[in-house]
Amino acid sequence: MQIGFVSLGLGKKPLEDVLQVAIATGSEAIELNGRPTVHSNLWAPPIDYTAIQQRIKASGVTATSLGGYSNFAQPTDDGLDQQVQQLVGYCEVARAMGIPIVRAFAGDLLEGYTVDDMYPRMVAGFKAVTEQVADWGLQIGIENHGRLINHGDYLYSLIRDVDSPILGITLDTGNFCWAGHSIDTAYGFFEELAPLVVNVHIKDGKFIDGQWTLFPAGRGDLDLAALLATLDDLDYDGPVVSEYEGEDDFVLSTTESVAYLRGLRDALSER
């Protein structure tokens, strides 16, 4: 497993500053956010892929995933096609950069439509994308994100119904609870989805007065050690990246999270 963090928390900083934080925190991996405007317009055309690759390589950190965006909960064919091409665009950036994983979203709530209404559209959207990029050497990881399909059973079914070997899960450990599921239910989803995981975002937290509150990894109520052990038993060797979104200082909290996660990872070899 490669331990690091998601760069979106430093989205207003240039890439050089992000890489310095990665070095300072002891990160081995980083998920670079793919929005064109992040990191001082890093991905705004024309993109100098070679220069960006050289800067990352010099830092000693590996860009293990690219944060892509998609919303296939589209009631019209034109809207769905636009989202398909948008996600393919993120895949084009990842391919040019040699980044092996693209994070994706399935869909957002839309007034007047249910998850059952939009489920076939999400299947169709991911089928279209995975067919276009099937031979690009990429994996796409759908994140459990938002409130439309933030449920382990639906996500498992979605990947089964798309039926592409390049499609898996970006497991965000805090998002099930953020969406209102109990910690016990979240654990059940972790177990269900673990064989499909291609990328892991680590959030830790506690329910305080009924509200899901975020903390650096190791200070919340999620059993992250058990999750990493489950993934290790499945021979998962991909990225495990902190995505701190709490109220405390991002760099300090990320430093604490990365150190904790490296400790958990290193302890796995002693089992």
N, C-alpha and C positions, 0 to 999 in steps of 0.2 A: 504494500500500500504506500502511496505517495501522499505525504501530508503537506497541506498548505492552506490557502485562503482564496476567497472569491474577490476579484478586484473591484466589483461594483461599489463597495463601501468606500473606495478611494476614487470614485468616478470623476471627481473634479480635479484630480491630480494628474500631471503628465506621467507617462510611462516610466520615466527615469525615477520619479519619486516612488511609484508603486514597487518597482524592482528593489529599491533601497529598503523599503519596508519588508519586502519578502526576505531579503538577506538578513535584516536585523531580527526578524521573528524566527529565523531558522526554518523557513519554508523550503520545501523541495519542489512543490507544485503550485500552480496558480491557475484559476479559471479566469481568463480574460473576458471581460464583458464585451459583447460585440456591437453595441450601439455605435453608430458612426460618430456621435458627439463626445463619447467618453474619452478620458485621458487626453484632453486637448485636441479633440477631433482626430484621434488616432486612425480611425477607419474611414475618414472622409476621402472620397476619391480625389486624385489618384493615390492609391495605397502603395507605399514603398515597402513591399513585403520583405525584401532582402535586408533592408536597414532595420526593420523591426525584429526580424529573426536574429540578426547579429547582436542587437542590444539585449535581447532575452538570453541568448546563449552566453554572452559575456557575464551575465549575472549568476550563472550556475543554476538557475531555477528553470523548471520545465513547464511550458504552457500545456497543460493536460486536457483542457476543455475550453470551449468558447461559449459564452452565454448568449444564446440566440433567443428570438422572440417569435411567437406564432399564436394565432387565435383562430382555430378552425370551427368555432361555434358561429358559423356564418349562414344566414338563411337564404342567401342568393349564390348562384354559381359564380358570378363575377367576384363577389366578396371572397369566396373560398379560393378561387384561383389566385387572387392577389396575395392571400396569406400563404398559399403554397409557394409562390415565387419568392415571397419574402424569406421564408425559411430556407429555400434553396440558395438564396443569396448568402445567408449566413454560412451555409455549407460550403459555398465557393470560397469564402474567406478562410474557413478552417482548412480546406484542402490546400489552398495556396500557402498557408502558414505551416502546414504539416501538423496541425492540431487534430488529434484523433477523435475527439468527442464534441458533439454540439448539443448543448442543453436546449430543450424546446418546451413550450407550453401547449396543452391540449385545447383549451378554450375558456372563455369568460362567461359569466352570467349575462343574459340578454333578456330584457323585460318581455314577458309574454311567451317565453320558450323554456322548456324544462331540459334536464340533462338527457332524458329519453328522446326528446325532439332532436337534439343536436348530436347525439351519439353517432348516428350514421354519417353525419358530415365530418366529424372528427376522424372516423375510420377512413373515409374517402380522402381527407386531406393528408393523413400520414401515409396512406397507400401511394398517393401521387408523388409525394416527396421521396419516399424510400425507393420507388421505382426509378426516379430520375437520378438519384445519387448512389445507386446500389453498388457500383463498381469504383467508387471514389476512395475506398479505404477508410470510411468514417463509421462511427456509431452515433446514433441519435438517442439521447436520454430524455424521456418525457418527465418533467418535474411534477410532483404532487403540489400544485400551486393553485391559488385562488379558491373559489367556493363552488364552482360548477361541478367539477369532477375530482375533488380532493378526497378520494375514497379508494381504499386499496382494491376492493372488488371491481369497481369500474375500470381502474387503471390496468389491472391484470387482464380483464376482458378486452380492453382496447388493444393491448399489445398482442393478445392472442388472435383477435379478429383482423388486425392489419397483417399479421403473419409474415413479418420480414425479419431476417436474421440480423439486420443492422439496427433494429429498434429495441430499446430497453428503457430502463428507469433511471432518472436522476433522483435519488432518494433524499428528500429534505427532511431531516429528523424532527424539525419543529413544526412543520406546516400542517400536519394532521391535527395537532392540538390547537394550533392557531385557528383552524377551521371549525373547531368545536368538539372534536373527538376527545375522549378520555385518554389518559396515558396508556391504560390497559388496551384500549382499542388500537391505539397507535402501534403498540408492540405487536398486536396481531397482524396489522398491515405490514410491519417490518418483516415479519416471518413469511408472509405470503409473497411479498415482492422481492425478497432477498435474492432468489435465483435469477432475477431479471435485471439486477442493478449493474449499471455501467459507470456510475458517477455518484458521489455522495457529498451532499451539503450538510454540514454539521451546525445545527442550532440546538441549544440546551435551554431549558426553562422550567418554570413552576406555575401552577395555577394559584394566583393570589387574589382572594376575594372574587373568585370565578373568572378572572382575567388571565390569559396566558401571558406570562412575563418572561422576557428573555434574559439570559445570563451567559457569561463565558462558559465554554465547555468544561464540564466537571463540577459546576456550581449549581446546576439545575437538578431536576428529578428524573431525567431520562437516564437509563442504564446504557450509556454509550459503550462501555466495555463489553457488555453482552452482545450488542449489535455488531461490533467489530469482530468479536469471536465468531458469531454466526457467519459473517461474510468470509472470514478466514477459513472456516470449515468448508466453504464453497469454493475455495481457491481464488477468491476475489483479490486482484492485485492492482486495482485501479486507484484513482484519486479519492482522497478523503479530505475535503477542504472546508475550513471554517467559514461560516457566513454570519458574522455577528451583526445583528440589527437592533441591539438594545440601546439604552440611553447613555451608557458609559462610554468613555473614550474608545474609539474604534481600534487604534493601534495597540493600546495597552491590553484591551480585551482580546484582540486577535493574537497577540503575543502569548497571553495566558492560555488561550485555546489551543494554539499550535503546539505549545510545550506539553499540554495535557494529552493531546491526541498522539503525539510522538511517543509519549510514555506508554500509552495503551497499545499502540502498534508494536513497540519494541518488546513489550511483555508477552505478546502472543508467541514469540519464538521460544519462550521459556515454559510453555504449557506442556 
